[in-house]
Amino acid sequence: MTQFNDWCLSIDEPIGNHFRRVMTGQAANLATGIQATAAIVPGHYASEESVARALSRLVKPADRRAHRGQASDNEEYPFR
């Protein structure tokens, strides 16, 4: 688990029966924050290829053919 206290200041603010934590990275500890974040991101997110494979398995073959190559200029369609 990332030790945010090593590179962030945090303040808890009450909101009803809950709390909101506001975390602010400290410039003097930026390198520590970058290293800590880089270490945990790969385990928390799937690669683009993994997501594309999973979505391909969920789409019917006829739908996949209908959508192939129909991405807009500003997005990439994973079912090619």
N, CA, C and O atoms as a Tinker XYZ file with bonds, in Angstrom:
   320  protein
     1  N      0.846000   -1.171000    0.000000    73     2
     2  CA     0.000000    0.000000    0.000000    64     1     3
     3  C      0.898000    1.243000    0.000000    63     2     4     5
     4  O      1.921000    1.291000    0.682000    81     3
     5  N      0.496000    2.216000   -0.762000    73     3     6
     6  CA     1.273000    3.445000   -0.859000    64     5     7
     7  C      1.220000    4.226000    0.437000    63     6     8     9
     8  O      0.160000    4.372000    1.046000    81     7
     9  N      2.352000    4.719000    0.848000    73     7    10
    10  CA     2.439000    5.537000    2.059000    64     9    11
    11  C      2.313000    7.003000    1.662000    63    10    12    13
    12  O      3.314000    7.698000    1.487000    81    11
    13  N      1.080000    7.462000    1.522000    73    11    14
    14  CA     0.854000    8.835000    1.088000    64    13    15
    15  C      1.455000    9.851000    2.059000    63    14    16    17
    16  O      1.863000   10.937000    1.646000    81    15
    17  N      1.510000    9.511000    3.320000    73    15    18
    18  CA     2.054000   10.443000    4.309000    64    17    19
    19  C      3.526000   10.762000    4.071000    63    18    20    21
    20  O      4.037000   11.752000    4.595000    81    19
    21  N      4.219000    9.926000    3.278000    73    19    22
    22  CA     5.628000   10.183000    2.972000    64    21    23
    23  C      5.811000   11.338000    1.987000    63    22    24    25
    24  O      6.894000   11.918000    1.907000    81    23
    25  N      4.764000   11.672000    1.242000    73    23    26
    26  CA     4.918000   12.703000    0.213000    64    25    27
    27  C      3.712000   13.619000    0.047000    63    26    28    29
    28  O      3.711000   14.483000   -0.830000    81    27
    29  N      2.696000   13.443000    0.869000    73    27    30
    30  CA     1.495000   14.287000    0.795000    64    29    31
    31  C      1.114000   14.803000    2.183000    63    30    32    33
    32  O      1.381000   14.169000    3.203000    81    31
    33  N      0.490000   15.960000    2.182000    73    31    34
    34  CA    -0.213000   16.435000    3.371000    64    33    35
    35  C     -1.670000   16.086000    3.159000    63    34    36    37
    36  O     -2.182000   16.212000    2.046000    81    35
    37  N     -2.348000   15.649000    4.210000    73    35    38
    38  CA    -3.759000   15.323000    4.042000    64    37    39
    39  C     -4.580000   15.970000    5.143000    63    38    40    41
    40  O     -4.133000   16.122000    6.280000    81    39
    41  N     -5.784000   16.342000    4.772000    73    39    42
    42  CA    -6.731000   16.943000    5.707000    64    41    43
    43  C     -8.057000   16.219000    5.536000    63    42    44    45
    44  O     -8.568000   16.114000    4.422000    81    43
    45  N     -8.615000   15.720000    6.628000    73    43    46
    46  CA    -9.936000   15.092000    6.589000    64    45    47
    47  C    -10.984000   16.135000    6.938000    63    46    48    49
    48  O    -10.869000   16.854000    7.931000    81    47
    49  N    -12.009000   16.200000    6.097000    73    47    50
    50  CA   -13.095000   17.149000    6.318000    64    49    51
    51  C    -14.398000   16.369000    6.464000    63    50    52    53
    52  O    -14.708000   15.528000    5.620000    81    51
    53  N    -15.169000   16.634000    7.528000    73    51    54
    54  CA   -16.434000   15.916000    7.699000    64    53    55
    55  C    -17.475000   16.364000    6.670000    63    54    56    57
    56  O    -17.615000   17.550000    6.370000    81    55
    57  N    -18.195000   15.376000    6.146000    73    55    58
    58  CA   -19.324000   15.630000    5.250000    64    57    59
    59  C    -20.450000   14.715000    5.736000    63    58    60    61
    60  O    -20.470000   13.525000    5.420000    81    59
    61  N    -21.375000   15.269000    6.495000    73    59    62
    62  CA   -22.430000   14.444000    7.078000    64    61    63
    63  C    -21.817000   13.378000    7.971000    63    62    64    65
    64  O    -21.041000   13.681000    8.877000    81    63
    65  N    -22.174000   12.124000    7.706000    73    63    66
    66  CA   -21.619000   11.000000    8.473000    64    65    67
    67  C    -20.339000   10.454000    7.860000    63    66    68    69
    68  O    -19.841000    9.418000    8.299000    81    67
    69  N    -19.800000   11.128000    6.857000    73    67    70
    70  CA   -18.624000   10.658000    6.138000    64    69    71
    71  C    -17.498000   11.680000    6.243000    63    70    72    73
    72  O    -17.664000   12.760000    6.810000    81    71
    73  N    -16.357000   11.313000    5.686000    73    71    74
    74  CA   -15.217000   12.224000    5.636000    64    73    75
    75  C    -14.691000   12.298000    4.221000    63    74    76    77
    76  O    -14.750000   11.328000    3.465000    81    75
    77  N    -14.184000   13.448000    3.880000    73    75    78
    78  CA   -13.499000   13.640000    2.606000    64    77    79
    79  C    -12.055000   13.945000    2.943000    63    78    80    81
    80  O    -11.770000   14.806000    3.775000    81    79
    81  N    -11.154000   13.244000    2.300000    73    79    82
    82  CA    -9.732000   13.491000    2.514000    64    81    83
    83  C     -9.183000   14.267000    1.330000    63    82    84    85
    84  O     -9.300000   13.839000    0.182000    81    83
    85  N     -8.586000   15.404000    1.619000    73    83    86
    86  CA    -7.938000   16.217000    0.600000    64    85    87
    87  C     -6.441000   16.019000    0.772000    63    86    88    89
    88  O     -5.870000   16.306000    1.824000    81    87
    89  N     -5.816000   15.516000   -0.304000    73    87    90
    90  CA    -4.386000   15.235000   -0.247000    64    89    91
    91  C     -3.658000   16.177000   -1.196000    63    90    92    93
    92  O     -4.082000   16.386000   -2.333000    81    91
    93  N     -2.559000   16.741000   -0.713000    73    91    94
    94  CA    -1.773000   17.671000   -1.506000    64    93    95
    95  C     -0.333000   17.178000   -1.548000    63    94    96    97
    96  O      0.324000   17.061000   -0.514000    81    95
    97  N      0.151000   16.890000   -2.756000    73    95    98
    98  CA     1.536000   16.456000   -2.906000    64    97    99
    99  C      2.490000   17.588000   -2.581000    63    98   100   101
   100  O      2.224000   18.746000   -2.905000    81    99
   101  N      3.583000   17.260000   -1.951000    73    99   102
   102  CA     4.578000   18.261000   -1.561000    64   101   103
   103  C      5.744000   18.263000   -2.554000    63   102   104   105
   104  O      6.339000   17.222000   -2.832000    81   103
   105  N      6.056000   19.435000   -3.074000    73   103   106
   106  CA     7.089000   19.569000   -4.102000    64   105   107
   107  C      8.423000   18.972000   -3.659000    63   106   108   109
   108  O      9.133000   18.378000   -4.471000    81   107
   109  N      8.768000   19.123000   -2.394000    73   107   110
   110  CA    10.048000   18.616000   -1.901000    64   109   111
   111  C     10.116000   17.089000   -1.946000    63   110   112   113
   112  O     11.206000   16.518000   -1.983000    81   111
   113  N      8.966000   16.433000   -1.942000    73   111   114
   114  CA     8.921000   14.971000   -1.939000    64   113   115
   115  C      8.329000   14.409000   -3.233000    63   114   116   117
   116  O      7.855000   13.273000   -3.261000    81   115
   117  N      8.357000   15.199000   -4.291000    73   115   118
   118  CA     7.756000   14.796000   -5.550000    64   117   119
   119  C      8.358000   13.496000   -6.097000    63   118   120   121
   120  O      7.622000   12.635000   -6.579000    81   119
   121  N      9.662000   13.348000   -6.029000    73   119   122
   122  CA    10.311000   12.127000   -6.547000    64   121   123
   123  C      9.801000   10.895000   -5.807000    63   122   124   125
   124  O      9.565000    9.857000   -6.426000    81   123
   125  N      9.630000   10.997000   -4.494000    73   123   126
   126  CA     9.102000    9.886000   -3.703000    64   125   127
   127  C      7.690000    9.544000   -4.156000    63   126   128   129
   128  O      7.350000    8.369000   -4.293000    81   127
   129  N      6.862000   10.566000   -4.391000    73   127   130
   130  CA     5.496000   10.352000   -4.848000    64   129   131
   131  C      5.431000    9.691000   -6.212000    63   130   132   133
   132  O      4.601000    8.811000   -6.441000    81   131
   133  N      6.299000   10.109000   -7.112000    73   131   134
   134  CA     6.333000    9.527000   -8.449000    64   133   135
   135  C      6.725000    8.053000   -8.374000    63   134   136   137
   136  O      6.102000    7.209000   -9.018000    81   135
   137  N      7.740000    7.747000   -7.603000    73   135   138
   138  CA     8.180000    6.358000   -7.471000    64   137   139
   139  C      7.109000    5.485000   -6.823000    63   138   140   141
   140  O      6.880000    4.358000   -7.262000    81   139
   141  N      6.453000    5.995000   -5.787000    73   139   142
   142  CA     5.412000    5.228000   -5.099000    64   141   143
   143  C      4.233000    4.966000   -6.013000    63   142   144   145
   144  O      3.694000    3.859000   -6.039000    81   143
   145  N      3.831000    5.975000   -6.759000    73   143   146
   146  CA     2.701000    5.831000   -7.672000    64   145   147
   147  C      3.043000    4.874000   -8.810000    63   146   148   149
   148  O      2.237000    4.010000   -9.155000    81   147
   149  N      4.217000    5.019000   -9.389000    73   147   150
   150  CA     4.633000    4.149000  -10.491000    64   149   151
   151  C      4.698000    2.689000  -10.054000    63   150   152   153
   152  O      4.451000    1.790000  -10.858000    81   151
   153  N      5.025000    2.450000   -8.803000    73   151   154
   154  CA     5.132000    1.078000   -8.306000    64   153   155
   155  C      3.773000    0.395000   -8.177000    63   154   156   157
   156  O      3.684000   -0.823000   -8.334000    81   155
   157  N      2.713000    1.152000   -7.893000    73   155   158
   158  CA     1.412000    0.510000   -7.680000    64   157   159
   159  C      0.500000    0.524000   -8.899000    63   158   160   161
   160  O     -0.410000   -0.302000   -8.976000    81   159
   161  N      0.701000    1.416000   -9.845000    73   159   162
   162  CA    -0.215000    1.533000  -10.985000    64   161   163
   163  C     -0.323000    0.235000  -11.791000    63   162   164   165
   164  O     -1.444000   -0.161000  -12.111000    81   163
   165  N      0.774000   -0.452000  -12.141000    73   163   166
   166  CA     0.623000   -1.666000  -12.956000    64   165   167
   167  C     -0.272000   -2.731000  -12.315000    63   166   168   169
   168  O     -0.936000   -3.481000  -13.031000    81   167
   169  N     -0.301000   -2.807000  -11.016000    73   167   170
   170  CA    -1.134000   -3.797000  -10.343000    64   169   171
   171  C     -2.587000   -3.390000  -10.207000    63   170   172   173
   172  O     -3.429000   -4.219000   -9.861000    81   171
   173  N     -2.896000   -2.141000  -10.469000    73   171   174
   174  CA    -4.259000   -1.644000  -10.292000    64   173   175
   175  C     -5.018000   -1.467000  -11.594000    63   174   176   177
   176  O     -6.242000   -1.345000  -11.576000    81   175
   177  N     -4.327000   -1.449000  -12.714000    73   175   178
   178  CA    -4.965000   -1.194000  -13.996000    64   177   179
   179  C     -4.582000   -2.266000  -14.998000    63   178   180   181
   180  O     -3.461000   -2.774000  -14.973000    81   179
   181  N     -5.500000   -2.606000  -15.870000    73   179   182
   182  CA    -5.234000   -3.573000  -16.923000    64   181   183
   183  C     -4.613000   -2.854000  -18.121000    63   182   184   185
   184  O     -4.880000   -1.676000  -18.360000    81   183
   185  N     -3.795000   -3.567000  -18.856000    73   183   186
   186  CA    -3.209000   -2.977000  -20.060000    64   185   187
   187  C     -4.286000   -2.779000  -21.116000    63   186   188   189
   188  O     -5.341000   -3.411000  -21.070000    81   187
   189  N     -4.015000   -1.910000  -22.049000    73   187   190
   190  CA    -4.951000   -1.643000  -23.149000    64   189   191
   191  C     -5.259000   -2.925000  -23.918000    63   190   192   193
   192  O     -6.400000   -3.161000  -24.315000    81   191
   193  N     -4.234000   -3.751000  -24.126000    73   191   194
   194  CA    -4.423000   -4.997000  -24.864000    64   193   195
   195  C     -5.328000   -5.960000  -24.100000    63   194   196   197
   196  O     -6.168000   -6.625000  -24.706000    81   195
   197  N     -5.169000   -6.045000  -22.783000    73   195   198
   198  CA    -6.014000   -6.931000  -21.971000    64   197   199
   199  C     -7.473000   -6.512000  -22.017000    63   198   200   201
   200  O     -8.365000   -7.355000  -22.116000    81   199
   201  N     -7.714000   -5.213000  -21.944000    73   199   202
   202  CA    -9.086000   -4.705000  -22.010000    64   201   203
   203  C     -9.685000   -5.002000  -23.379000    63   202   204   205
   204  O    -10.839000   -5.421000  -23.472000    81   203
   205  N     -8.917000   -4.791000  -24.436000    73   203   206
   206  CA    -9.402000   -5.063000  -25.792000    64   205   207
   207  C     -9.746000   -6.536000  -25.962000    63   206   208   209
   208  O    -10.775000   -6.862000  -26.554000    81   207
   209  N     -8.895000   -7.440000  -25.450000    73   207   210
   210  CA    -9.182000   -8.875000  -25.547000    64   209   211
   211  C    -10.448000   -9.237000  -24.785000    63   210   212   213
   212  O    -11.275000  -10.005000  -25.275000    81   211
   213  N    -10.600000   -8.685000  -23.589000    73   211   214
   214  CA   -11.792000   -8.979000  -22.787000    64   213   215
   215  C    -13.048000   -8.482000  -23.484000    63   214   216   217
   216  O    -14.053000   -9.193000  -23.521000    81   215
   217  N    -13.012000   -7.286000  -24.030000    73   215   218
   218  CA   -14.180000   -6.753000  -24.726000    64   217   219
   219  C    -14.474000   -7.556000  -25.989000    63   218   220   221
   220  O    -15.639000   -7.761000  -26.328000    81   219
   221  N    -13.458000   -8.005000  -26.677000    73   219   222
   222  CA   -13.663000   -8.815000  -27.879000    64   221   223
   223  C    -14.415000  -10.099000  -27.555000    63   222   224   225
   224  O    -15.263000  -10.538000  -28.332000    81   223
   225  N    -14.109000  -10.695000  -26.419000    73   223   226
   226  CA   -14.797000  -11.926000  -26.028000    64   225   227
   227  C    -16.258000  -11.670000  -25.701000    63   226   228   229
   228  O    -17.081000  -12.578000  -25.817000    81   227
   229  N    -16.597000  -10.458000  -25.297000    73   227   230
   230  CA   -17.968000  -10.140000  -24.912000    64   229   231
   231  C    -18.854000   -9.735000  -26.083000    63   230   232   233
   232  O    -20.079000   -9.777000  -25.966000    81   231
   233  N    -18.267000   -9.348000  -27.198000    73   231   234
   234  CA   -19.028000   -8.863000  -28.346000    64   233   235
   235  C    -19.305000  -10.027000  -29.295000    63   234   236   237
   236  O    -18.414000  -10.833000  -29.563000    81   235
   237  N    -20.514000  -10.117000  -29.797000    73   235   238
   238  CA   -20.880000  -11.163000  -30.754000    64   237   239
   239  C    -20.100000  -10.948000  -32.049000    63   238   240   241
   240  O    -19.835000   -9.805000  -32.421000    81   239
   241  N    -19.724000  -12.032000  -32.747000    73   239   242
   242  CA   -18.944000  -11.889000  -33.984000    64   241   243
   243  C    -19.589000  -10.946000  -35.002000    63   242   244   245
   244  O    -18.877000  -10.165000  -35.634000    81   243
   245  N    -20.901000  -10.993000  -35.179000    73   243   246
   246  CA   -21.558000  -10.107000  -36.145000    64   245   247
   247  C    -21.386000   -8.649000  -35.741000    63   246   248   249
   248  O    -21.177000   -7.791000  -36.598000    81   247
   249  N    -21.473000   -8.357000  -34.437000    73   247   250
   250  CA   -21.274000   -6.989000  -33.959000    64   249   251
   251  C    -19.843000   -6.543000  -34.186000    63   250   252   253
   252  O    -19.595000   -5.395000  -34.554000    81   251
   253  N    -18.912000   -7.440000  -33.969000    73   251   254
   254  CA   -17.501000   -7.118000  -34.155000    64   253   255
   255  C    -17.239000   -6.732000  -35.608000    63   254   256   257
   256  O    -16.523000   -5.767000  -35.875000    81   255
   257  N    -17.821000   -7.490000  -36.558000    73   255   258
   258  CA   -17.623000   -7.176000  -37.987000    64   257   259
   259  C    -18.264000   -5.842000  -38.329000    63   258   260   261
   260  O    -17.710000   -5.073000  -39.115000    81   259
   261  N    -19.426000   -5.559000  -37.749000    73   259   262
   262  CA   -20.133000   -4.317000  -38.057000    64   261   263
   263  C    -19.361000   -3.096000  -37.576000    63   262   264   265
   264  O    -19.422000   -2.038000  -38.203000    81   263
   265  N    -18.641000   -3.230000  -36.475000    73   263   266
   266  CA   -17.936000   -2.090000  -35.890000    64   265   267
   267  C    -16.494000   -1.967000  -36.347000    63   266   268   269
   268  O    -15.860000   -0.939000  -36.110000    81   267
   269  N    -15.972000   -2.975000  -36.986000    73   267   270
   270  CA   -14.556000   -2.981000  -37.361000    64   269   271
   271  C    -14.230000   -1.775000  -38.238000    63   270   272   273
   272  O    -14.862000   -1.543000  -39.268000    81   271
   273  N    -13.231000   -1.019000  -37.804000    73   271   274
   274  CA   -12.755000    0.101000  -38.608000    64   273   275
   275  C    -13.657000    1.316000  -38.602000    63   274   276   277
   276  O    -13.484000    2.202000  -39.440000    81   275
   277  N    -14.618000    1.394000  -37.684000    73   275   278
   278  CA   -15.522000    2.538000  -37.682000    64   277   279
   279  C    -15.258000    3.489000  -36.523000    63   278   280   281
   280  O    -16.179000    4.151000  -36.044000    81   279
   281  N    -14.021000    3.563000  -36.073000    73   279   282
   282  CA   -13.679000    4.496000  -35.000000    64   281   283
   283  C    -13.640000    5.916000  -35.554000    63   282   284   285
   284  O    -13.323000    6.139000  -36.723000    81   283
   285  N    -13.969000    6.860000  -34.694000    73   283   286
   286  CA   -13.852000    8.254000  -35.118000    64   285   287
   287  C    -12.387000    8.658000  -35.119000    63   286   288   289
   288  O    -11.538000    7.900000  -34.649000    81   287
   289  N    -12.082000    9.818000  -35.629000    73   287   290
   290  CA   -10.696000   10.267000  -35.741000    64   289   291
   291  C    -10.028000   10.431000  -34.384000    63   290   292   293
   292  O     -8.801000   10.369000  -34.300000    81   291
   293  N    -10.797000   10.639000  -33.321000    73   291   294
   294  CA   -10.183000   10.933000  -32.024000    64   293   295
   295  C    -10.259000    9.765000  -31.044000    63   294   296   297
   296  O     -9.982000    9.951000  -29.860000    81   295
   297  N    -10.624000    8.573000  -31.499000    73   295   298
   298  CA   -10.648000    7.438000  -30.579000    64   297   299
   299  C    -10.147000    6.188000  -31.300000    63   298   300   301
   300  O    -10.167000    6.105000  -32.528000    81   299
   301  N     -9.706000    5.237000  -30.517000    73   299   302
   302  CA    -9.214000    3.990000  -31.080000    64   301   303
   303  C    -10.212000    2.905000  -30.717000    63   302   304   305
   304  O    -10.601000    2.794000  -29.555000    81   303
   305  N    -10.632000    2.110000  -31.679000    73   303   306
   306  CA   -11.609000    1.053000  -31.423000    64   305   307
   307  C    -10.881000   -0.254000  -31.213000    63   306   308   309
   308  O    -10.120000   -0.667000  -32.087000    81   307
   309  N    -11.083000   -0.931000  -30.077000    73   307   310
   310  CA   -10.258000   -2.094000  -29.727000    64   309   311
   311  C    -10.630000   -3.397000  -30.418000    63   310   312   313
   312  O     -9.942000   -4.392000  -30.191000    81   311
   313  N    -11.679000   -3.461000  -31.251000    73   311   314
   314  CA   -12.119000   -4.746000  -31.786000    64   313   315
   315  C    -11.609000   -5.015000  -33.193000    63   314   316   317
   316  O    -12.322000   -5.622000  -33.992000    81   315
   317  N    -10.436000   -4.596000  -33.509000    73   315   318
   318  CA    -9.922000   -4.814000  -34.871000    64   317   319
   319  C     -9.310000   -6.163000  -35.013000    63   318   320
   320  O     -8.829000   -6.512000  -36.092000    81   319
